Amino acid sequence: MRKLVLGLMSGTSADGLTISAVIPHPFKIVCFKNYPYSKTFQQKLLNAYTFTAPQLSALHYEIGALYAKKVQQFLREFKLSPKQISAVGMHGQTVYHGPHDTVPNTLQLGEPSFLAATLCCPIVSDFRAMDIALGGEGAPLMPFFDHYLWGHKTPKILLNVGGISNISVVGKGQKPFGFDCGPGNSLMDLACQQYFKKPFDKNGVLAAQGQPDKSLVTRLLKQKYFAQKPPKSLDKNTFGRAYLNRYFQLKNPYDVLATATYFTAAAVARAVTDFVPKNAQKELILSGGGCYNKTLLKFLRELLPHVTLRSAASLGIDPQAKESAAFALFAWLCLQRKINHCALATGARKNAMLGKITL
């Protein structure tokens, strides 16, 4: 009876929880849905890195309880029984990522016991901790998923534009790897909220009305991170409000948003041209909310004219379901005592089984 695995993902943009139900083998996404957070709750998540210990503890339990509530709603909406769910992979909410701190660390909140109590099945969570313990960056984790599904096919780049942009490089004859490129939706969303009082630039319509300051972007790309060789990863606050206010002092709000969008595309383009083998620079597969931003896509095509851009939908994976579905697969593999980790992408000493199991 229990054949489905759920995957739960709330990204660095903290705009909502995506839940996917998958058949793990052969891999298939059965259904998925995104549940937006209220503006108040989103701001709480985005500001959590400043919280005291009691506040973090309370939020940890609040997120866990919310996940359980949303999973119950998901099961009702798709007419699924809890008895059909064999396991859950729960990423949790990243509130801080500091792999290069004096004590390397990363923190994802969300108490898994609420889901375990609700579904009476194993919950796998806290996937990044083992990678940190093995000397890795703790991110990105998606290259394993991309290699698992497409590692035997033509080499390609898979780009996820969430709060931060990250790529995987996989394919036949290609050692899988990946890394964070630079800002994703985070900087664009902040600019949109600050100057237009809107949560995000839907379809890139506002950015299309401005002119990007390409000379500013050229200067920004001289910052240390972009020249650093992978493996490498970023905290969402690297390109936060302080960054926006420091560097984007342009008079026209439309130009600010256009420049933030161009910067996001240019960081991806530099990552591709500097660090991806030439034989893999043929196809770029997009996922994440940013893949619907038409202005971002326009800039990517302009900066990478030799690369064909396609949506993950062309590979049979909905762009918005991909990350949550991946954590369903990671959970299933963990419970099978199988590797669910790409050490080449994170810099860890060896491949491992990631995740902690709550029964």
C-alpha positions in Angstrom: 0.0 0.0 0.0 2.8 2.4 0.9 4.5 3.3 -2.3 4.7 7.1 -2.5 7.3 9.3 -0.9 6.7 13.0 -0.2 9.3 15.7 -0.7 9.1 19.1 1.1 11.1 22.1 0.1 11.1 25.7 1.2 13.9 27.6 -0.5 16.0 30.6 0.4 13.3 33.0 -0.9 11.1 31.7 1.9 8.0 32.4 -0.3 6.2 29.1 0.4 6.4 25.3 0.9 6.4 23.0 -2.1 5.2 19.4 -1.6 5.7 16.7 -4.2 4.5 13.1 -4.1 6.7 10.8 -6.1 7.1 7.1 -7.0 10.8 6.7 -6.3 11.6 3.8 -8.6 11.3 4.2 -11.5 11.2 7.9 -10.6 8.0 9.7 -11.4 6.4 12.8 -9.9 2.7 12.0 -9.3 1.6 15.4 -8.1 2.8 18.6 -6.4 1.6 21.9 -5.1 3.2 25.1 -3.7 1.6 26.6 -0.6 2.5 30.3 -0.3 3.5 31.7 3.0 1.9 34.9 4.4 4.0 38.0 4.1 4.3 38.1 7.8 5.6 34.6 8.1 7.9 35.0 5.1 9.5 38.1 6.8 9.9 36.0 10.0 11.8 33.3 8.1 14.0 35.9 6.3 14.9 37.6 9.5 15.4 34.4 11.5 19.2 34.7 11.3 18.9 37.6 13.8 16.8 35.7 16.3 17.7 34.7 19.9 17.9 31.1 20.9 14.3 31.0 22.4 13.0 32.6 19.2 14.8 30.1 17.0 13.6 27.2 19.1 10.0 28.4 18.9 10.3 28.9 15.1 11.8 25.4 14.7 8.6 23.9 16.2 6.3 26.4 14.4 7.7 25.3 11.0 7.5 21.6 11.9 3.8 22.0 12.9 3.0 24.0 9.8 4.6 21.4 7.5 2.4 18.7 9.1 -0.7 20.8 8.6 0.2 21.5 5.0 0.9 17.9 4.3 -2.5 17.0 5.6 -4.0 19.6 3.3 -2.0 18.2 0.4 -3.2 14.7 1.0 -6.8 15.8 1.1 -6.5 17.9 -2.0 -5.0 15.1 -4.1 -7.2 12.4 -2.4 -4.2 10.5 -1.0 -4.3 8.4 2.1 -1.6 8.6 4.8 -1.3 4.9 4.3 0.1 5.4 0.8 3.0 7.5 2.1 6.1 5.3 2.9 8.4 8.2 3.8 9.0 12.0 3.7 12.1 13.9 2.7 12.0 17.3 4.5 14.7 19.9 3.7 13.6 22.4 6.3 14.1 26.2 6.1 17.7 27.4 5.8 18.1 30.3 8.2 21.9 30.5 8.1 24.7 28.9 6.0 28.3 29.3 7.2 30.5 26.6 5.8 33.6 28.8 6.1 33.0 30.1 9.6 35.5 29.2 12.4 33.1 26.4 13.2 31.7 25.3 9.8 27.9 25.1 10.1 24.6 25.3 8.4 21.1 25.5 10.0 17.8 24.3 8.6 14.8 24.6 10.9 11.6 22.5 11.1 11.0 19.9 13.7 10.3 16.6 11.9 8.5 14.9 14.8 5.2 16.6 13.8 5.2 14.9 10.4 6.2 11.5 12.0 3.3 11.8 14.5 0.9 12.8 11.7 1.9 10.2 9.0 3.4 7.3 11.2 6.2 6.8 8.7 9.9 7.7 8.6 10.8 11.3 8.1 14.3 12.1 6.8 15.6 15.6 7.4 18.7 17.7 8.1 20.4 16.5 4.9 23.3 19.0 4.9 24.8 18.2 8.3 26.7 15.1 7.3 28.3 16.9 4.3 29.6 19.6 6.7 30.9 16.9 9.0 32.8 15.4 6.0 34.4 18.8 5.2 32.0 19.8 2.5 30.2 23.1 1.9 26.8 21.5 2.8 25.6 22.7 -0.7 24.6 22.2 -3.4 22.8 18.9 -3.0 20.9 18.9 -6.4 23.9 17.6 -8.5 23.3 14.1 -7.1 19.6 14.2 -8.3 20.6 15.5 -11.7 23.3 12.9 -12.1 20.9 10.2 -10.9 18.3 11.0 -13.6 20.5 12.3 -16.5 24.1 11.2 -15.8 24.0 8.7 -18.6 22.7 11.1 -21.2 24.3 14.0 -23.2 26.3 16.3 -21.0 24.3 19.3 -19.9 24.0 22.1 -17.4 21.0 22.2 -15.0 20.3 25.7 -13.6 18.1 26.2 -10.6 17.1 29.9 -10.0 15.8 30.0 -6.4 16.8 32.6 -3.9 20.4 31.7 -5.0 21.3 30.4 -8.5 23.1 27.1 -8.6 24.1 24.8 -11.4 24.8 21.1 -11.9 26.9 19.7 -14.7 26.2 16.0 -15.5 26.2 13.6 -18.4 27.8 10.7 -20.0 31.6 10.8 -19.5 31.3 13.8 -17.2 32.1 13.7 -13.5 29.1 15.3 -11.9 29.7 18.5 -10.0 27.9 21.8 -9.2 28.1 25.0 -7.2 26.3 28.2 -6.4 26.7 30.8 -9.1 25.5 34.0 -7.4 22.2 35.8 -6.7 19.0 34.2 -7.9 15.6 35.6 -7.1 16.8 37.1 -3.8 18.2 40.3 -5.1 15.5 40.8 -7.8 12.8 40.2 -5.2 14.3 42.7 -2.7 14.5 45.3 -5.4 11.0 44.7 -6.5 9.7 44.9 -2.9 11.7 48.0 -2.1 11.0 50.1 -5.2 7.6 48.7 -6.4 6.0 47.3 -3.3 5.5 44.0 -5.0 6.7 40.6 -3.8 8.5 39.7 -7.1 8.7 40.8 -10.7 6.2 38.5 -12.3 7.5 37.4 -15.7 10.2 40.1 -15.6 7.8 42.7 -16.8 9.1 45.5 -14.6 12.8 44.8 -15.3 12.0 44.9 -19.1 11.1 48.6 -18.7 14.6 49.5 -17.4 18.1 49.5 -18.8 20.7 47.5 -17.0 23.9 49.2 -15.9 26.3 46.7 -17.5 29.4 48.6 -16.4 28.3 48.2 -12.7 27.7 44.5 -13.3 31.2 44.1 -14.7 32.6 45.7 -11.6 30.5 43.5 -9.3 31.7 40.4 -11.1 35.2 41.3 -10.0 34.3 40.4 -6.5 36.2 37.5 -5.0 33.5 34.9 -5.0 32.9 34.8 -8.8 36.6 34.0 -9.5 36.8 31.4 -6.8 37.0 27.8 -8.1 34.2 25.4 -7.1 33.2 23.7 -4.8 31.6 26.8 -3.3 28.3 27.9 -1.9 26.5 31.0 -0.6 24.3 32.1 2.2 21.1 33.9 1.0 22.1 37.1 2.9 25.3 37.4 0.8 23.1 39.2 -1.7 20.6 40.7 0.8 19.2 44.2 1.4 22.6 45.5 2.5 24.2 44.4 -0.8 21.3 46.0 -2.8 21.5 49.3 -1.0 25.3 49.5 -1.2 25.8 48.8 -4.8 22.6 49.6 -6.6 22.5 53.4 -6.2 20.7 54.1 -9.5 18.1 56.9 -9.9 15.5 55.0 -11.9 13.8 52.1 -10.1 13.3 50.2 -13.3 17.0 50.4 -14.0 17.7 49.0 -10.5 15.6 46.0 -11.2 16.9 45.6 -14.7 20.5 45.7 -13.4 19.7 43.2 -10.6 18.2 40.9 -13.2 21.2 41.3 -15.5 23.6 40.7 -12.7 21.8 37.4 -11.9 22.2 36.3 -15.5 25.8 37.5 -15.8 26.8 35.6 -12.7 25.4 32.4 -14.2 27.1 33.1 -17.6 30.4 33.7 -15.9 30.0 30.4 -13.9 29.3 28.6 -17.2 32.1 30.0 -19.2 34.8 29.9 -16.5 34.1 26.5 -14.9 32.0 24.3 -17.1 33.8 22.0 -19.7 33.2 23.1 -23.2 31.6 19.8 -24.2 28.8 20.5 -21.6 28.2 24.0 -22.7 25.5 23.1 -25.2 22.3 22.9 -23.2 21.1 24.7 -20.1 18.0 23.3 -18.4 16.2 25.7 -16.1 14.1 25.1 -13.0 13.0 27.2 -10.0 10.8 30.2 -9.9 13.3 32.3 -11.8 12.8 30.3 -15.0 9.5 32.2 -15.6 11.3 35.6 -15.6 11.3 36.4 -19.3 13.8 39.3 -18.9 16.2 37.0 -17.1 15.9 34.5 -19.9 16.5 37.2 -22.5 19.7 38.2 -20.7 20.9 34.6 -20.4 20.4 34.1 -24.1 22.3 37.3 -24.8 25.2 36.3 -22.5 25.3 32.6 -23.5 24.5 32.7 -27.3 26.1 29.3 -27.9 23.9 27.5 -25.3 20.4 26.3 -25.9 18.0 27.2 -23.0 15.2 24.8 -22.1 12.8 24.3 -19.2 13.1 21.2 -17.0 9.6 20.5 -18.3 11.2 19.4 -21.5 12.8 16.6 -19.5 9.5 15.6 -17.9 10.1 17.5 -14.6 8.0 20.5 -13.6 10.5 23.4 -12.9 8.7 24.2 -9.6 8.5 20.6 -8.4 12.1 19.6 -9.1 13.7 20.5 -5.7 11.0 19.1 -3.5 10.9 15.9 -5.6 14.6 15.5 -5.2 14.3 15.4 -1.5 11.7 12.7 -1.8 14.3 10.7 -3.7 17.1 11.5 -1.2 14.8 10.2 1.7 14.0 7.0 -0.1 17.7 6.3 -0.9 18.7 7.1 2.7 16.2 4.6 4.0 17.5 2.1 1.5 21.0 2.7 3.0 22.2 4.0 -0.4 24.3 7.0 -1.3 22.3 10.1 -2.0 25.2 12.6 -2.2 27.7 14.0 -4.7 30.9 14.9 -2.8 32.4 16.4 -6.0 29.8 19.2 -5.8 30.3 20.0 -2.1 34.0 19.3 -1.5 33.2 16.6 1.1 35.8 13.9 1.6 33.6 11.1 0.3 30.1 10.3 -0.9 27.7 9.5 1.9 24.2 8.8 3.0 22.7 12.2 3.9 19.8 12.8 6.3 18.6 12.0 9.8 15.7 9.6 10.4 12.8 10.4 12.7 10.5 7.5 13.3 
